[in-house]
Amino acid sequence: MTKLERLEKIDPQLIRIPCGDGNILVSNNLQGRIMAEIKGTLIHRFEADLAENPDPDNFNNLGGNSLWPAPEGGDFAFNYPPQGDWYVQEGINKLQNTVLEKGEGFIVIGKEFSLLNRKGNTLQISLRRRVEAVASPDYGVESLCYHTFETLTLAEPCPLDKGVISAWSLEQLPGAAGIVGFGKCAKGAEKGINTDFYGDPLKRMSFEGEWFRFDLGGPNRLQIGISSASAPEFIGSFDPSRGIAVLRRTPARSDGKYINFADNDQKNGPFSAADQFSIFNGSEELDFHELETLAPMTLDPQGNVTGSELESETLILKGDNEKIINVLTGTFKVPASFFC
């Protein structure tokens, strides 16, 4: 039984949205995750064994595209209680989403829940995920493109000294070793990289003007942020072992405030970074990687936090490696040296 068939069996209510050469899959029963399939191949990482036998006491990292509230670490962390170790709260981990709206080529899911931050303050949150199929050009390979508009809205505005929140979406994909991560920053790539995460990723990076290359894999978990100040245009990854490339975009926003979403102490505070994208290298041990988009907080006229709105677009290319490289270097102008 393929992973796609197992996913369909685990979640009989799985929602399918026809898109390009495949389908967008939305699972309310699996934490509201989004996945994609092209011609029967599941593109995203999916931990079928864990989905069939979930741990009732801990977070079940199943893969796919998931929506998170940032920050993960620091004084206002949602993944660290006032006392205790890293965890995922029930509102994210266990509370199921419901279908709120459905039409041709799109769906809106959502839920209402509360989150406790590390300061000890509780925020009441309304979560919405709007997922829509996008028509894309004929790239000469199989493809699928979808758009998401996701919101985390607070029931009441929150003063900045009580809490912050940012919508943060990640595409979790299989593999790390041999996979090339890359991205374009209009104002220069090298100055736009934030390394305030795990280890020293610069040893696995190279730069060509607006472009960066990030060689995934290796023995250590590594992560980079891509600063909004560097005017990043998109990030992506190319997996030659599967013949799959994934690209992600999110527009820059000037009507909010970006935050540091890192899983660390954030000694310089929640505004010590302002990243618009991130790439996580799960190393050979975890054997997955993530392409992440980040949104700023929205503020009211008094400067209180009202929530966060995240718009993202994901393009998936599948096929012959040479043809995919031709699309990346020809259509998207990624340096050909990145794939030598």
MIMI-50753 format. One record per residue: residue in three letters; x, y, z of N, C-alpha, C in turn. Coordinates in steps of 0.001 Angstrom, whole numbers, plus 524288, in hexadecimal, padded with zeros to 5 digits. Atoms other than C-alpha are relative to their C-alpha. Example, Ala and Ser with C-alpha at 12.3 -4.5 7.8 and 13.67 -1.06 7.14 Angstrom:
% MIMI-50753
ALA8037A7FB5A800008300C7EE6C81E7880384804B080000;SER7FCCC7FB5A7FFC4835667FBDC81BE47FCFE80442802DA;
//
This chain:
% MIMI-50753
MET8034D7FB578000080000800008000080376804E380000;THR7FCE47FB3E800428059180D487FC337FEA68039C8048E;LYS8011D7FC367FBDB8067581891805C77FB0F803147FED5;LEU804D17FD4D801687FBBF81F797FE427FB447FCAF80156;GLU8045D803807FEB07F2D8813A57FFAB7FF527FF99805E4;ARG800678003C7FA4B7F610812F380E2D7FD968050480229;LEU8024B7FB087FE547F2DA8216980FCB7FA277FFFB7FF1A;GLU80596800328013A7E5B281F57809247FD187FC4D803AE;LYS8026D803AB7FC597E2F4813D18122B7FFC68024080580;ILE7FFCB7FDB87FAC27E71E81AF981E8B7FBF58045480098;ASP803C67FBB07FFCD7DE8D826B981B3D7FC057FF6B7FB9A;PRO803FB800C0804147D2508229B813C07FD5F805207FE5C;GLN802477FAE4801447CDCF830E98141D803EF8039B7FD44;LEU7FC047FCEE802A67DA0D8356B80CED7FD95803177FB83;ILE802387FC86803F47D6A58410D8044B803CA800627FB68;ARG7FCCF7FFB7804BF7DB97841097F6367FE65804C97FCD6;ILE800E77FBA2803887DCFE84D2D7EDE08033C7FF0B7FB1A;PRO7FD02800D4804C77E0CD84A327DFC180357804CB7FEBB;CYS7FC607FBB0800D37ECA9852457DC1D804637FE347FC6A;GLY7FBC380159803847F613851BD7D0987FFE17FA487FE80;ASP7FF918058C8014C7FAD2843D77CE997FED57FC70804A0;GLY80123803357FB6F7F5F783F2B7DBD17FBA08023780341;ASN803FB7FE427FC557EE37842C27E7D58028280266804D0;ILE7FEC87FE0D7FACA7EF6184B217F3FA7FCB07FCDD803CB;LEU802AC803347FC1C7EBC8842FC7FFDD7FFE7802FC8052E;VAL800957FD2B7FB0F7E6798495980C4C7FD9B7FC4C803F9;SER801CB803A87FC027E4E284171818C27FEAE802DF8050B;ASN801A77FDBE7FAFF7DCDF84740823C4801387FC6080487;ASN7FF20803D17FBD77DF0383ABD82B6A805BC7FF7380175;LEU7FA6B800437FEE67EDE183C0282ACB8021C8058D800A0;GLN7FE147FAD87FE717EFCB84984830D17FF74804167FBB2;GLY800E47FC318041F7EAAE85099824CA80460800537FC11;ARG7FB777FFFA8037C7F68884CBF81CAC7FE637FFD67FA47;ILE800AA7FFFF805A77F78D84EEF80E14804477FC8C7FDB2;MET7FC3280318802D77FE3B845188053A7FEB18004C7FA34;ALA800E27FFE2805A27FF788437C7F696801A97FAD57FDA5;GLU7FE77804B1802EE7FFED838137ED2E7FFCC8012C7FA35;ILE7FFCB7FF8C805AF803B5837737DEEF800487FA7F7FDB7;LYS8004D8051F8029D7FFBC82B807D711800ED7FB84803D4;GLY7FFB4804287FC237FE90823417E365804A180039803A3;THR7FB6C7FF777FC9280B63827A87E9A37FF038044B803F8;LEU8008A7FC267FBD780A5182E777F6BC805088033280041;ILE7FB707FC9D800478137683A247F6188023E8010D80565;HIS7FE3D7FE917FAC68142983DA880474801C37FB4180330;ARG7FECD803FD7FC1681A1F8360480F857FAF17FE9D802CA;PHE8048C801C27FD0A80F9282DD6816188018A7FB4B8033C;GLU7FEA9804347FC608120782577822147FB227FCA7800EA;ALA804C6803207FFDA8078481B4981FAA7FFAA7FCA3804E8;ASP80014803567FB5580B788124C82ADA7FE5680322804C8;LEU8015C7FCB47FB8F80A7E81D7E834907FA5B801D17FFA8;ALA8056F7FE5D800AC7FD898220082ED07FC3C7FB9880168;GLU8034F804747FEB17F80D8144D83077800067FEDB805D5;ASN7FF7B8010A7FA617FD068132A83E7980260804BC802B4;PRO7FDDC7FB307FDC77FE92820FE843CE8011A7FF7D805D3;ASP7FEBA7FFA87FA76804D8823BE850E57FC018039A8028F;PRO804237FCBD7FDBE7F998828A48596B802098044980395;ASP7FDF77FC567FC1C8028D8303786283803AF8041C7FDC6;ASN7FC257FC6F8023580BDD83725859397FE79801AA7FA80;PHE800F77FE158053D80C3C83E8584C6C801587FBDC7FC01;ASN7FF2B803B78043880B04836128405380164802FE7FB05;ASN7FE177FD28804988134A83BCF835677FF227FC9B7FB2E;LEU801C08036C8043880C848361982982801DE801B47FAA4;GLY7FE467FE118050D8121483E8B81E967FC04803947FD86;GLY8039B7FCA7802D280AF88463D814228011E805C9800D0;ASN7FFD87FA5C7FF478086C854D5814487FCAE80144804C5;SER802CC7FECA7FB2E804B78598B821E1800A8805BD8016E;LEU800137FA8D7FE5280170866D2827C08011D80050805D7;TRP7FE4A7FF807FA92807CC86B3A834707FFA2805A3801E1;PRO7FF727FAD07FDBC80763876B083DBD80597800CB801E3;ALA7FAD07FE9C7FE17814A887D0283FD47FF588045E80412;PRO7FAD78027C7FFFD81CFD87F6784785800007FAA98029D;GLU7FF4A805247FDA182175871BD84AD1802FD8006A8051B;GLY7FCD37FF4B7FB5382B848766F854CC7FFBA8058C80203;GLY7FFE07FACA7FDBC82EA68826C85CFA7FBEE800C68043E;ASP803847FEC87FBA3826C08893D867857FA477FF317FEBA;PHE8057C8006B8018581A1C8889485FB37FED77FADE7FD34;ALA8006680500802BC81BE887A8A85AFE7FAC37FD50800E0;PHE804978035D7FF8381020871FF85830801847FA44800A1;ASN7FE4C8056F7FF928184D8658185874803167FEE8804FA;TYR7FDAD800CF7FAD781DBC8675D8661D7FC518025380411;PRO803597FDDF7FBE0814FE868B08720E8033580353803C6;PRO7FD047FD0E7FC1181896871CC87D4B803DD7FC98802F4;GLN7FC7F803D27FD9981E9B865AF883777FFA87FAF57FCD9;GLY8002880509802A98228B859B687B90802C67FFFF7FAC8;ASP7FD33800E2804DD827E28544586EDE7FC80801107FB46;TRP802B07FF13804F082416855F9860857FB307FC8D7FF91;TYR804DA802F0800CA8162B851E085D717FCBC802BF7FBDA;VAL803C47FDA98038D80AF785464854047FABD7FFF0802BF;GLN804DB7FF8F7FD0A7FE738594685A237FB6D7FD6C7FD26;GLU80458803168021A7F1948522E858337FD1D802CA7FB9C;GLY802BE7FD21804157EB9D85D0185002802627FF2E7FAA5;ILE7FD4D80115804E57F5DA85A3D84591800497FA247FEFF;ASN7FEBF8058D800997F8A384BD8847F17FB3B7FC7C7FF70;LYS8044B803C67FFA97EB61845B284A9D7FAC18020E7FE14;LEU805177FDEA801837E01684EEB847867FF717FFFA7FA14;GLN800BE80084805A57DAC384BB683A157FDBD804FB7FDA4;ASN802687FBD5802FE7D77A855C482FC07FACA7FE217FDCF;THR804DF80142802B27CA31856538292D7FFCC803177FAE2;VAL800B97FD49804F97C62285A2A81B6B7FC4880491800E5;LEU803217FB497FF4F7C1008682C81B977FDAE801EB7FADE;GLU801D67FE59805257BF8386A9D80D0C8028E7FC8D7FBEB;LYS7FDE380356804227C149862B8800B97FDA98019D7FACC;GLY801D27FEA0805347C05F8661D7F25E8036C7FD657FBF1;GLU7FCF580269804297C5FF8626B7E53C805AF801BF80062;GLY7FA727FEEB7FFDD7D4A7861887E6CE802158024780509;PHE7FE027FDE37FB147D5898663A7F4DC7FD077FDCF804AE;ILE80291801737FB1F7D25B8633A803008021C803738045C;VAL7FE697FD1C7FB527D2C786A9F80FEE7FEEF7FC8B804B4;ILE800A6802F27FB2D7D5138635481CA38019A8037F8048E;GLY7FE8F7FCC27FB927D6868689982A5B7FE687FDA98052F;LYS801558018D7FAB07D52B8676A83908800FC80491803AA;GLU7FF337FC1C7FBE87D4B286F8A8457E802A17FD4180495;PHE7FD2D8027B7FBB37DE1186CD3850AA803008042280307;SER7FCDD7FC787FCD77E693872E485B20805897FDE78006B;LEU7FA8C801647FF487F550872F285CDA802478030780495;LEU7FD287FDA67FBA27FD9387599868DB80584801357FE31;ASN7FA9A7FEEA8016080A5387CB68667A803897FF93804CD;ARG7FC2E800F47FBDB816BA87B9286E847FFBB8041780458;LYS800CD7FBE37FC1C8137A888658757D7FB8F7FEB3803BD;GLY8046B8017B7FCBE8078D8819887B177FAE6802867FE63;ASN804BD7FD75801E97FD9888912872F37FD3F7FC847FC01;THR80326803338037E7F2828824C86BAC7FDA78035F7FBB4;LEU8022B7FD4A804877EE95886A185DFD7FBBF7FC9C7FD97;GLN80449802A4802AF7E17E882F4857E68009D800FC7FA26;ILE7FE697FFA3805777E3BA880158497F7FBF17FD767FC70;SER8031B802378043D7DBA687DD383D41803B67FEDB7FB7D;LEU7FC84801AB804387E31D8760C832DF7FCCD7FEED7FB20;ARG8026F801168050C7DF71875C682478804337FE8F7FC0F;ARG7FC9380178804617E5F386ED9818F87FCAA7FFC77FB0E;ARG802A18002A805117E114871F080B4A803D77FDC47FC0C;VAL7FC96802C8803A67E6E386897801457FD6D8001D7FAA7;GLU802467FF4F8052D7E50386B0A7F2C3803AA7FDFC7FBC7;ALA7FCF7801C1804847E98A864747E64280153804A17FC8C;VAL7FE307FBD2803757F16A86D317DD31801827FDA27FAC3;ALA7FE66801AD8053F7F2A486B787CE878058F801DA7FF0C;SER7FA8D7FE99800FE800EC86B4C7CA89801617FED77FA53;PRO7FE73800EE8056F807F886B9F7BD65801A17FA567FF21;ASP7FDF2805228016980C1685F667B63A805F68005180021;TYR7FA527FFC87FF5B81A0685D977BB08802D27FB9B7FD1D;GLY7FD97804708029981C4F851457B3178010C7FB728039D;VAL7FFCE804377FC2981BEE848FD7BF847FACB80002802E0;GLU804C5800047FCD8810FB844EE7C88D8006E804338042B;SER7FFD17FBB87FC4180D3184FFB7D19A7FAD780099802DC;LEU8048B7FECC7FCB8803CA854817DC178014880500802E9;CYS7FF197FB0A7FD498023C8621A7E1F37FB3A8014D80349;TYR804697FE6E7FCC87F9EA866807ED4D80157804C080359;HIS7FFA17FB237FD137F78F872F27F5077FD4B7FF3F8053C;THR80285800127FADE7F4A1874448037F7FFB38058380229;PHE800897FB2F7FCF37EF7687FBE80B4D7FE5B7FE5280572;GLU800A88022E7FABD7F08D87CDD819D48002B8045980405;THR8004F7FBDD7FC157ECE188519825847FFCA7FDBB8057E;LEU8007E800D97FA627EEBA884AE8342A7FE078052580241;THR802797FB2D7FE377E56888EC2839DD7FEE27FFAD805CB;LEU800E87FFE97FA627E5208926B848387FA7D8020680129;ALA8053C7FE477FE6F7D7DE893D084ECF80029805928021B;GLU7FF437FAB87FDF77DD1B8A00E8557B80596801BB7FEE0;PRO7FAA97FE17800D07E8DB8A8AB8523F803627FF12804D0;CYS7FC698016A7FBC87F4D48A51B85A4B8048C803EB80030;PRO7FB7A7FC827FF8C7FEF48AEEE85F6F805117FD0D7FEE9;LEU7FB19802848017D80CC28AC2185A9A803067FDDD804A1;ASP7FD3E802167FB72811918A9E6868767FD517FB3180247;LYS802DD804A17FE328079089EEF86A35800867FB677FC3A;GLY7FFA780447803C2808F98973485DA2800C9801EB7FA78;VAL7FF787FF0D8059D80C90896C484F4B7FE6B7FAFA7FD35;ILE80183804A4802FE807EE88DA584493800E3801037FA2F;SER7FEFC7FFB18059580BD088AFC836807FE777FAD67FD7D;ALA8016C804B6802F08062F8816B82C9A804BC7FE047FCFF;TRP7FB3580268801EC81086877EC827EE7FE7D7FAB57FD9D;SER80192804B2802DC80E8486D4F81DA6804CD7FD227FE0A;LEU7FB8480305801E5817C58624981A317FE357FB7C7FC9C;GLU80095804A380349818558586180F41804317FC27801BE;GLN7FC40803F67FE4281E9E84C1C814D6800667FBD17FBC7;LEU7FF108035480489824C8843DF80A2E803F47FBC980142;PRO7FC66804477FEC782BF1836C780A34805908014D7FE5A;GLY7FA907FFDB801A983AA783623809D0802F2804CD801C6;ALA7FC717FBB57FEB78464A83E8D80D2F805017FF5F7FCD4;ALA7FB0A800E2802B2852EE8388B807DD7FF4F800647FA19;GLY8001D7FF81805A88557A83C7D7F9BA7FC16803E57FDE6;ILE803F37FC3C801A784A9E8469C7F96F802558058180028;VAL7FE0B7FAA98006384DB5854837F5437FBA3803D08016E;GLY803777FBAC7FECB846D285FCC7FBF98021E804F17FD73;PHE7FE3E7FB41802A28474486D1D7F5747FC0380450800C5;GLY803927FB9E7FFA68414687A9D7F54380250804D47FD92;LYS7FE707FB1D80270841B98882E7EF657FE808048D8037F;CYS800DA7FB497FCEA84315895017F6DC801A9804B07FCB2;ALA7FEEA7FBC4803AA842208A1417EE8280423803C580200;LYS7FC397FC597FDC284A918A93C7F7E78050E7FD58801C0;GLY7FB2F802CB7FEB08554F89F077F9217FF0A7FB9F803D6;ALA801478049F7FCE8854B28914D7FE7D8034A7FF7A804EB;GLU7FC868013E7FBA8860898907F807507FEAB80319804ED;LYS8014E7FCBE7FB7F85C8589BD9810137FA8F7FED680220;GLY80556801127FE5984EA6896C4810D77FF4A7FB1780325;ILE8007E805087FD57851AA889D481787800938009F805DE;ASN7FFFD800057FA4284E6C8887D825F5801687FA80801CB;THR7FE2D8052A7FE3D855C587D5A82CAD7FED47FF12805C7;ASP8012C800547FA6D84FBD87EFF83A427FC6D7FB5C8012F;PHE8033E804987FF3184A9E8710783A9F803607FB8A8021B;TYR7FD018049F7FE71851FD8641483AF18053A7FFF97FD25;GLY7FAEE800E9802718608D8628183869801CE804717FC86;ASP7FDB87FC3380392868398697D82DC67FECB7FE6A7FA65;PRO8017480195805498613886832820AD8037A802547FBC2;LEU7FCE27FD638040B86AB4871468199F8040F7FC617FD95;LYS7FC3B803BA802248742D865ED817F87FDB17FCD67FB80;ARG80297802F88042186A1785FB180EF67FD498039C7FC11;MET802837FC36803658668486C1E80790803E8802767FC3C;SER7FCF27FCE6803B486B708737F7FBB27FC71804457FDDD;PHE802F67FB658019A86767880817F5C7801C3801DA7FAA2;GLU7FEF97FD81805058665A886BD7E8537FC6F804BB7FF8E;GLY803137FB348005B8618A894C07E97A7FAD17FF99802D2;GLU80542800477FDBA852CE893F27EB967FE987FA84801E2;TRP8016A805777FF3A85344885307ED148032F7FD718045E;PHE7FD2B803567FC59856BB87B9E7F7D97FEBD7FA4C7FED9;ARG800AA805AD8004B8589686CEB7F788801137FDCF8056D;PHE7FF988026E7FADB856C986498803C87FFF37FA1D7FF25;ASP7FFA3805A5800B985B9C85685802E27FDDD7FD3C804D2;LEU8028B802927FB97852AA84E5D80B69802907FAC380122;GLY7FDA1804DE7FE4985607841EE812AA8043E800FF80404;GLY7FBDE7FF847FC238622383FD281ADA7FE487FDFB80553;PRO8011D802617FAF1862DB83B6E8290A7FCE080366803BF;ASN802437FC6C7FC2E85CD88478382F717FB19802B27FDEF;ARG8047F7FCC78014E84FC484E4B82F9E801DD805A47FF4A;LEU7FE8B7FAA5801288513785BC3829A37FB36802EF7FE1F;GLN804657FCDD801CE84800866EE826CD801E38057A7FEB9;ILE7FEF37FA948014F8488F8741B820367FAE2802FE7FFC1;GLY804397FC678011183F7E87FBE82021801AD8038B7FB8D;ILE7FEE37FC518043683E8688900814917FD1E8050280150;SER8021A7FB1D7FDF983C94896F38191A7FC80802C27FC19;SER8036E7FCE6803598316989F1F813CE802E5804BC7FDCA;ALA7FD0A7FB70801CC83B428AA4781298803217FEDF7FB0E;SER7FD0480169804B5842728A2C8807CE7FC8E7FF737FB2E;ALA803CB8005D8044C836278A3067FF4A8000D7FAA07FD6D;PRO7FFFA8053D80254835508943D7FD6F7FB537FF417FC63;GLU80422800D5803D482D6888FDB7F1B67FDA27FA8A8005A;PHE801FF8054A7FF4782C50881207F3948045A7FC8A80216;ILE7FC53804107FE70832D28751B7F94E7FE4F7FAEC7FD6A;GLY80170804F48025783331867357F472803BD7FBAD8016D;SER7FC83804817FF6383926859BA7F4BC7FF637FC787FB46;PHE7FFF4803B38046283CD584FDB7EA5C8021E7FAD6801FA;ASP7FEA28053D7FE2E83D30841547ED7B800CC7FC837FB38;PRO7FF138032A804B3843DA839F07E2507FEAC7FA45800B4;SER8013E805827FF278412F82CBE7E8B97FA427FED27FEE1;ARG8059B800B2801048328D82ECE7E6FD7FE3B802C27FB07;GLY801A37FCF28047C83274837E97DB507FBCA803E78016A;ILE803F07FC527FE1982B2C842587E2FC802A080515801A1;ALA7FE7A7FAD57FE1F82D1B850E97E4CC7FB32802AC80240;VAL8043D7FD1C7FD74824DE859697EDD3801CD8059F800BD;LEU7FEE27FA747FF4C82491868517EDC67FB9F8028080330;ARG803E57FD487FCCB81DD2871477F782800D0805E37FFAC;ARG800007FA507FFED81A5587FA57F7287FC74801F080468;THR803977FD127FCB3814658890B800F980143805BD7FF44;PRO7FED67FA7C80103812EC8978F7FE5C801CB802D1804F0;ALA7FE637FCB07FBA4819D58A17D806EC7FB688036F8019F;ARG8042A7FC9C7FE08810C88A96980F94802678045B8033D;SER7FE147FB7B7FD0E8134B8B6FD814D27FC1A801D580415;ASP8041D7FE537FC64806C48B7E181CC17FFF47FCC1804FE;GLY7FFB1803147FB3680B7D8AF58827FE805887FFF280214;LYS7FADF800457FD74817138ABA283065801D47FA5A8001C;TYR7FDC68053C7FFFD81F7C89FA382DD5802B27FEF780538;ILE7FDA88016A7FAF9824AB8982E8399D804157FBB57FF49;ASN7FC608046A7FFB882F4588E7C83D537FCCE7FB3280197;PHE80334804A27FED2828C38811783CBB803447FB59801D7;ALA7FC5A8044D7FF0B834BF878F68406A7FEDA7FD1380510;ASP800738035C7FB698347E86DAE849F7805078007980333;ASN7FBA47FF417FC6783E828736F853457FE8380431803F1;ASP801417FC4C7FBC783F6087CE085EB57FEFD805877FE12;GLN800CE7FAD18023583F31888D2855D3801CC8043D803D8;LYS7FDE77FC7C7FC008481A8906185EF37FF5A805BB7FEA7;ASN800B97FA938019F8464689CC2856EF7FA4C8015B7FEF3;GLY8058A7FED6800418378489BCF857467FD3D7FE417FB16;PRO803248021C8044C82C5E8986684E0F8008B8030B7FAE9;PHE7FF6A7FCF0804C982FE98A31D84453805B2800407FE48;SER7FA72800288016583E4F89F8584309800E27FDB87FA96;ALA7FFD1801CC8056E83B4E8996C835BA7FAC4801477FD82;ALA804C97FEC8802E38314A89C3882B25800087FCD37FAF6;ASP7FF808038880472831518906D8223E7FAD37FF3E7FD2E;GLN80487800D880359827FF88E6B816E47FFC07FA5F7FE14;PHE7FF99805778019382CA8880AC81342803C07FD37803AC;SER7FC33803357FD3A83404875798198E800757FAB47FD4B;ILE7FF2D80562801C7839F886878815688024E7FCF280489;PHE7FE28803717FBD083BAB85D9981F588024B7FB157FD90;ASN7FD50804BF801B784576852AC81CBF7FFBE7FC078046A;GLY800B1803DB7FBE484155846D682497804767FC2D80087;SER7FB54803467FFC984E8A84038822207FEC07FA747FE2A;GLU800B28057480192850B38321D81E4E7FCF27FCEF80420;GLU802B5802C87FBC384B3882E0682B957FA168006E7FF68;LEU805A67FF488008183D95833E2829EE7FE267FECE7FA74;ASP801198013D8057883DFF8326481B0F7FB29802CE7FDF3;PHE803E27FCAF80281834BC83D82817CF801F3805978000D;HIS7FEC87FA767FFF58356E84BF1814B87FAF4803177FF9B;GLU804A17FCB07FFE982C2085764815978010E805217FD20;LEU800127FADE80276829378635C80D397FBBF8032A802B7;GLU8037D7FD487FC6D822FA86D8E815FA7FF0C805A07FE45;THR8016E7FA96800FC81BB087A5F813D87FDFF802648050C;LEU801257FD587FB11819B68846F81E9E7FD31805257FEFB;ALA803057FB2D8008E8104788FBD8208180123803B080480;PRO7FF8B7FC5A7FBA48113789C288288E7FB097FFFC8034D;MET8049C7FF147FCC98080A89F46833B27FCF1804967FDBF;THR803337FB6A801227FCA58A85D831047FF03802E180521;LEU8007F7FCBB7FB597FB3B8B3B983A877FB7B803CE7FF55;ASP8040F7FBFC800337F0198BCE783DFE802878056B80088;PRO7FDAD7FABD7FFBA7F1E98CBCD83E4F802E28011F8051A;GLN7FD5F7FF417FB057F62C8CAE384C7F804F47FCB280089;GLY7FB57803477FFE3800F68C133849267FF3C7FAC380297;ASN801208051F7FDC37FA3D8B55084F057FFA47FBE17FBB1;VAL800218044E803C27FB238A8098484B7FA607FE467FF1A;THR8053B801EE801407EEB38A3EC84133800107FAA57FD6C;GLY7FF948051A802837F3CF897BE83A49804447FFFC7FBEE;SER7FC138006F804217FB4F8940182E207FD777FD897FB3E;GLU80221801F2804EA7F8278917C81FC2804757FE407FC75;LEU7FBCF8024B803278006F888AD817397FDDE7FE417FAB6;GLU8015380195805517FF588875D8087B804AC7FD247FDAD;SER7FBBA8031E802368076D87CB5801DB7FE447FD737FAF1;GLU8010080309804C080887875FA7F4B68042D7FBDB7FF85;THR7FC77804758007480E9D868A37F2B77FF8E7FD9D7FA95;LEU7FFC98027580521812DB8634E7E581803367FB0380061;ILE7FD588050D7FFF58168E855047E3F8800F57FE4D7FA64;LEU7FE86802038052381DCC84FC37D80F801E47FA67800A6;LYS7FE88805897FF9C81F6B8412B7D5B4801277FDDF7FA8E;GLY7FECC802508050B8263983A037CAB0805C17FEDD7FF5A;ASP7FA8E800F58015383329837FA7C3E98036A804558024A;ASN7FCB47FC247FD6283E3583EA27CB5180202804337FC52;GLU7FDE37FC30803AF844048451E7BF517FBDA804057FE79;LYS8043B7FC6B80164836DF84AF07BBB17FEC0803AA80489;ILE8010D7FCAA7FB7B8349C84FD47C98F8043A8042680090;ILE7FBB07FC397FFA98420A8562A7C9D87FF68804297FBCC;ASN800D57FC2F8042B83EEB85CA77BCE17FBC6803F180182;VAL804187FC687FE2E83281862697C2E480235803AB80429;LEU7FDE07FCCF7FBC1839C2867167CEFA803CF804157FDEF;THR7FC0F7FC6180200844E686D3E7C75C7FDD8803937FBBE;GLY802267FCEA8044983CD1871F37BBCA7FBA2803A0801BC;THR8048C7FCE87FE7282FC98767B7C1408011680348804D6;PHE7FF3F7FD557FAFE8343387A0C7CF07805758023D800BD;LYS7FAD37FD9A800238425187DCC7CBCB8038D7FE6D8048E;VAL7FC7B802017FBF98486E8758C7D6AA805417FED37FD71;PRO7FAE3801038027185722874D17D40F800D07FA477FEBF;ALA7FF24805658019D85A8C8689A7CC73804277FD5780343;SER7FBD2802377FCC086695866BA7D51C7FDE77FD67804F3;PHE80248802477FB4185D78863437E0627FECF7FA2D7FF48;PHE801BD805528010A85A22856547D9C9804447FCB07FD6F;CYS7FB9C802F580231867A3851ED7D549802057FBFD803F0;
//
